[in-house]
Amino acid sequence: MHAPLHSMTESQPDRRRWFALAVIVTAQFMVVLDVAIVNVALPTIKTDLGFSQENLQWVVTAYSILFGGVLLLGGRMADLLGRRRLFMAGLTLFSVSSLLDGLAWSEGSLIAFRALQGLGAALLSPAALSILTTTFPEGKERNFALGIWGAVSGSGGAAGVLLGGALTSSLDWSWIFFINVPVGAVVLALTPRLVRESVAGVTHRHFDVPGAVSITGGLMLLVYAMTRAVQHGWGTTETIALLAASAALIVAFVAIELRSQAPLLPMRMFRSRTLSGSNLAGLLMGAAVFSQFFLLTLYMQQVLHYSALETGVAYIALTLTIIVFANVSQKLALKIGIRPVLALGLVLVSSGLLLYARLPVDGHYFWDLFPAFLISGLGMSFGFIPMTIGALAGVRHSDAGIAAGLINTSQQIGGAIGVAAATTIAATSTSHYLAAHPGAAPTGGHALTHGFNVAFFVLAAVAAAAAIGSALLVESKARLAEAGIGAEVVPQVA
């Protein structure tokens, strides 16, 4: 038996920690990849399984609802039940669900299995990040590990589009799911040998059931309401009722947590301005970046008429930029502090979106897309990594799982809100263009490009707001050092 992590001193770092990092980032790459890889195969899935156009979006939505809704709960379960234990449980569920996805025989079976896969991802992802947090001491080593984590997470979306196009074109859509099975099996086999178990060092093992029910229900309703609003409108009675119910549950959750003796999400964590600012940046950056990938894919396929494989290849420039500059980002964060690097990254993300907002109907890859991809990739490297460092800075060992669940939730919920809003803005702007230009084709390049351009302008403003918010909220390197954060030990938020 390996000694529990919490029973070992910080002066005895785990000699297997870099192998453990390889294991958890591989699992995280599977999760991030899966979010993007499915989109490319949707037209083929629709034909093979006889999906209606209305039900097709549930292949994505069923996964998103469980994933976004259960992340916070998954993070706290990791703290209380054991981070390695929950990581392996989530990975097992994710891998088995992937196999069932590929074997699905109908609309209903694929939607049900995708929901299970989303649940597995929600248990796996925060457990993996909390293992990283408790394995590497705060400071240089953790920042380097988070640089690798950020490069993998940031490049997973683009890699998913490329791999999805290749597998769907050369084999069959089922293989976008089957590919997870052997990778998951290898990671599961290696985890007990390389990853130590760790449990929150708390005197109680009470579980905040009212808090868990309210926040999980509230977030799941929010993701569903956002997705539904795109199809049925924001002003419908059903959409308004769903959004109101979601808001009521989230408010109830805050009230419950303030009174609970063993809260799911301790509100004292938000006393840290750096943690709060990083999560705000995660929410807004998630909205901008998730939407960016969604709209760019539509632009390349519907306006430039790229194939699924060509679209994936186009993203290579962005992916490589993220990977190359991830190490630079973590080094800069350690040298000059989280705040300037995060703010710079968000400014670059906003600048990239402004370039996307100028994309023409007859866009050329190297003159129009390529420069924007480079700037966006640089911004994502300089944004995601310090943001994750800040979201985990100064967090108690016992709260590592919930802190990891919180930053993941911020990004996923931001992404759900962003994609829904950006899709609505683009569609509305396209409608206005058609009304002002009688005779223009509804699916013509000019109308669609106009809609995308307007949406990109709005997303650029969101990223700029995130830059301002992070500059105001995240504390300077000097202030963090005064609080004892950033040293080679794990400090505690009081």
N, C-alpha and C positions, 0 to 999 in steps of 0.2 A: 504493500500500500504506500502511495506517495503521501507525504505529509501535507495537510491542508495548507493552503497559501497563507491564511490569516495566522497560522501558528508559527510562521517563519519570520525572521527579522528582515528588515529592509537591507541589512548588510550581507545577506546571503541570497543574492539574486539567483534565480533558477537558471542553471546552465543550459537547459533545453529551451529557453525562452524564445530564441530566434526561430527554432523549428516550430514551436507552438504558434508563433506569429504567422508562419507560412500556412499552417493548417487553418487558422481562423480567417485569414484574408482570402484563402481559396473559397471557403464557404460563403463569405460576404460577396465575392465576385459572382458566384452562382446566383445569389439573390438579386443583385443589381442587374446582372445580365438578363435575368428572366423578365424583368419589368419591360425591357425594350424588345427582346427577341420575339415576343408573341405578336406585336403589332404588325410586323412584316408578313406574318403567315396568315393573318385574319382573312384575306380574300379566299385563300385556298381552303381554310377551315370551313368557311361559309358554304362553299360548293360541296365539299366532301361530306359534311354532316347535315346539310340541308338547313342551316340556320336562316331564320328570317333576319332582315336588316335591323329590325328593332332589338332582337335578342342578341345579336352578334357582340354588341358592346359589353354584354355581361361576362364574356370571356376575360376581359380586362377588369371590369368593375367588381366582380365577385372576389377576385384576388385582392384588389385595392382596398375594399371595405374591411376585410379581415386583417390585412397587413397594417393599414393605417390605424385601425381601431384598437388593436390588441398590443401594440408596441409598448405602451406605458405599463400595462399589466405584465407583459413578458419581461420587462426590465426588472420589475419588483420581484417577480417570481424567481428570477435568476439570483437576486440577492438573498432571498430567504430559503430557497430550496437547493441552491448550489449552481454556480455558473456553468461549470462543465456539464453537469447533469442536464440542465435545461438546453444547453447548446446541442448536446447529442440527441435529446428528445426532439428538438425543433428540426435538426438536420435529418433525422430519421423520417419524420412526418413529411418534410419537404421532398425528400428523395422518393419515398413511396408514392406520394401524391403526383410527382412528376411522371412516374411509371404509369399510374392510372390515367393521367392526362393523355399520354400517348396512346393508350388503349381505349380511350373513350369511344362510344358507339352512337352517341346522340347528343342533342343540345343539352338536355338536363344533366347527363352524366359528366360532360366536360365542365359545365358551370359548377357543379357540386365539387368535383375534384380540384378545380382551380381555387375554390374557396378554402379547401383544406390546405392547399399549397400556400396560400396567403397566410393562414394561421401558423403553419410551420415556419415561414419566413419571419413572422412577428415574434416568435419565441427564439429563433436562432440569432437574428441580427443584433438585438441589444445584449444578449448573452455574450456574443463574440466580442463586441466592443468593450464590455465590462471586463472580460478576461484580459484584453490588452491593457486596460487601465490598471488592473490589480497585479499584472505581471511585470510591467515596466514602471520604475519610479519616475515621479514627475520631474521633468527637466529634459536634458539632452536625449537620453535613451527613449523616453516616451514620445518626444517630438519626432524623432527619427522613425519610430514605429508608426506613428500617426501619419507621417509623410508617405510611407508605403501604403497604409490603409487608404489614405485620400487618393493616391494615384490609382489604386485598384477600383475604388468606388467611383471616382470621376470618369474613368475610362470604360467602365462596365456598360454604360448606356450606349455609347458609340459602338463598342465591340458587339453588343447584342444585335444591333441593326445589321452589321456586317455578317455575323455568324448566322443570323436568322435568314438573311437573303441567300447565303450560300447553301445552307441545309435544305431550305424549302425548294430551291431551284434544282439541286443535284440529287436529293433523296426524297424526302416527304415531310410534311409539316409535323408528323409525330416525332421526328428526330430532334426538334427543338426542345422537346421535353425529355426524350430518352437520354440525351447527352448528360443530363444531371445525375443519372442513376450510377454509372461507374465512378464518376468523380465523388459523389456523395458517399459511396461505399468505401473508397480509399480513405477519405477524410475521417469517416467514422472509425475505421480500423486503426488509424494513427492517433486519434484523439486521446484515448486512455494512456498511451505510452508517452505522449509529448506534452499534454496539457494538465496542469495540476488543478485539483478541485479547490474551490474557495467559496466560503459562505460568509454572509455579513455577520460581523461580530456584535450582535445585538443580544440583549438579555431576554427578549421575547421572540416568539414565532407566531404572533397573531397576524391574521390576514384581514386587511381592510375590505371586507366584502361590499359594503355600501359604496365606498369610493370606487372600487373596481367595476361594479355594475354601472354606476352613473357615468364614469369617464369612457368606458368601453362602448356603452350604448350611445353616448353623445357623439363620440368621434365617428363611429360607424354610420350613424344617421347623417352626420355632416358630409361625409364622403359620398353617401348615396344621394343626398339632396343636391350636391354639386353636380354629380353626374346626370341626375334626372333633369336638372334645370337646363342643361345644354339641349336636350331633346324636346322637352315639353314647355320650356319658357320659365323665366324667373318670376313672373307675376302670377302664375297659376296658384290656385288655393292650396293644392297639394304641396307645391314647392315651398310656399311660405309656411305652411303648417309643419313641414319637416324641418325647416331651418329654425323655426321657433322652438320645436321640441328639442332639437339638438342644443340650442343655446340654453334652454332651461336645465337640461341634464348637466351641461358643463358648469353652469353657475351653481347647481346643487352640489356638484363634485367639490368645487372650491370651498363651499360652506361646510361640507362634511370633513374635508381635510383640515380645516382650521380648528375643528373640535375633536378630531380623532386623536387618541393616545398612541396609535400605531398607524400613521397615515401611509397611504400608498405613495403619495408624492409629498414629502415634507416641504411645507411652504417656506421654511427657514432657508432652503437652498437658494431662493430668489433674493436673499439679502446680498448675494454676490452680484455686483453689477456686471462683472465679466461674464458670468454664466447667463444672466438674463439677456445681456446684449448679444451674446453669441447665439442664443436660441431665437431671438428676434431676427437676427441676420439669417439664421437657418430657415425660418419661416418665409421671409421675403425672397431670399436667394433660391429656395426651393421652388417658389412660384415662378420666378423668372427663368430658371434653368430648365425645369421640367417642360415648361411651355415652349421654350426655345427649341428643344429637340422635337417636340410634337409639330410645331408650325414649320420648322425647316424641312422635316421629312415630307410634309404635305406639299411644300413649295417645290422641292426637288422632283417629287413624283407627279404632281398634278400640273405644275406649270412648266418645268424643264423636261418632264417626261422621262426621268431616270427610272431604270428598273430597280427592283428591291436590292439586287446585288450592287449596282452602281451607286445607289444611295448609301449603302454601308461603306463602300470603298471611299466615298467622298468624305466620310467622317474621320478617316485615318489621320488627317492633319491635326484635327482637334484632339484626338486621342493621344497621339504621340507628344503633342505639346504639354498636355496634362502630366504625362508620365515623366517627361524630361525635366519639367520645372517643379515637380512635387518636392524633390530633395532641396532645391533652392528655397522653396517656400518655408519648409520647416526650419532650415538654418537661419533664415532671416527672422522668423518668429522668435527664435531663441536669442538672436543677437540684438535686435532692435525692439522686440516686443510684439505682442499679438495685434494690438490696435492698428498701427500703421500698415501692417501687411494685409490685414483683413479689409481695411478701408480701401487700400490700393486695389486689391483683388475685385472688390465690388464695383469700383469705378471702371476697371477694365471690362468687367462683365457688362456694365451699362454701355460702355463705348462699343463693344461688339454688337450689342442689340441695336444701337443706333446705325451701325453699318448694315445690319440685316434689314432695318427699316427703309433702306435705300435700294434694296434689291430690285432690279428691273425685270420686266416680263421676259426679256431675252437674255437673262443673266448668263455670264460666262464663269466657269468654275474658278479659274486662276485669277481673273480680274475682280470678280465680285464676291465669291464665297470664301476663297482661300485666305485672304487677309483677315476677314472677320473670324474665321475659324481659329487662326493663330492668336488673335487678341482675346477671343472668348476662352480658349484653352488656357492661356496665361492667367486670365482672371479667375477661372475656376480653380486652378492650382493655388493661387494666392488667396482665394476665398475659403474654399472648403477646409483646407488643412488648419489654418489658424482658428477658424470658427470651431472646429472639433476640439482643438486644444483648449480653447477658452471655455467650451461647454463642459469640459471635464476638469478644469483647473480648480484646485483646492477642494475637490469633492471628497467627503469622507469615504473611507474604504467600504463602509456598510451601505453607502448610497451609490456605489459605482454602477450597478445595474439600472437603477431608476434614472440616473443621469444620462446613461447611454440610451435608454428608452426615450427620454425626453427630447434629446437632440434629433434622434431618428424620427420621432413623431412630428417635431417642428418641420422638418424637411418634407416628410410625406404629406402632411396636411397642407402645407404651403403649396406643394406640387398639385394636389387635388384641386385646391381653390384656384391656383394659377391657370391650370389647363382649362378648367370650366369657364373662367372669366375670359381668357384669351380666345377660346373657341367662339364664345358669344360675341366678343368684340369684332373678331374677324368676320363672322357671318353677318353681323349687323352692318358693318362697313361695306361688305360686298353688296348687300341689298341696297344700301344707299347709292352706291356707284351705279348699279343697274337702273335704279329709278332716275338717276340724273343723266344716264346715257341710254336712251331707248334704242332697242335693237342689239345691244351688247349681249353676247352669249352668257348665260348664267354660269356655265362651267369654263368660260374663256379665261385666258391667262391674265388679261388686264383687270378683270373684276376680282379674281382671286388674289392677285398680287396686291391690289389696293387694300383688300381686307387684311392680308398678312402684314403689310407695311404699317398700318394703323395699330395693329396689335403689338408689333415689335416696339413702336414708339412708347406705348403704355408700359410695356415690360421694362424698357430702359429707365423709365421714371421710377418704377418699383425698385430696381436694382440701385438707382441713385439714392432713393430713400433709405435703403438698407445700409448704404455707405455712410450716410449722415448719422443714422441711428447707432451704428457700431462705433463711429468716431466719438459720439457723445456718451455712450454707455460703457463701452469696454474700457477698463482701467489701463493706465500706462504701465510700462515695465517697472518703473520705479515704485509705483503704488503697490503693484503685485508683490514686488520684492519685500516691501515693508510689511506686508501681510504674511510673508513666509511662503508665498506661492511661486513655484518655478525652481525651487531647490531640488536636490536629488533625494527628497523624501516625499511621502504622501501626506500633505497637510490636511487640515480639517476645516470645513466651514462651520463657524461657531453657531 
